[in-house]
Amino acid sequence: MESRGSVPARPATGNGGGSGARGGVWRFTVPTADASVPEARHAVRDLLGRQGLAIGDEVVQGLLLILTELVTNAVKHAALLSPEVAVEVAVGAGRIRVAVEDDHPYRPTALETDWRHTGGRGLLLVREIAREAGGAYDVEPTAGGGKVVWAELPLGAVRPGGGTPALPGPVPPPAPTSVTSRRPDPSAP
């Protein structure tokens, strides 16, 4: 899928990687279907691992949570007018940006907290993650009438040696432990 607007087309790679990370831009598409949410998340996690980008765990986890929210919003709200969405990851100048582009013209906004509703806070979460990390997020129209929703995070501290970050994955169950009960010694002070 070629770029329909303000998100650059694939793959433009470079070396704008401030903070020790190599720079580049990677783009792929997924259908606007529920299964695309974990598919996009796994694709980005794998991409970061393959590229050997020196990105801290907190940044990776924040980025993947943001990506999950953006793709979920596109699946829930844009599928009627956009059979697929473009996902872009760009690294450069000490920052990493994830963008999700669809063909639906509606520009969502971050809703303020209303605890009476069980949904509708995805962009609020995206905004707060980006803000807390010192990054940014926005929604921009595309030339084709759709939109790009993006978030950008600073890369933060580079891991010593510039090694590949430990990417989040399944957490193994805790090892069985034996619990013994001890009564306090009554003669202890």
Helices and strands as residue ranges (DSSP letters): E 24-31, H 36-51, H 57-78, E 84-92, E 95-102, H 122-133, E 136-141, E 147-154, G 160-162
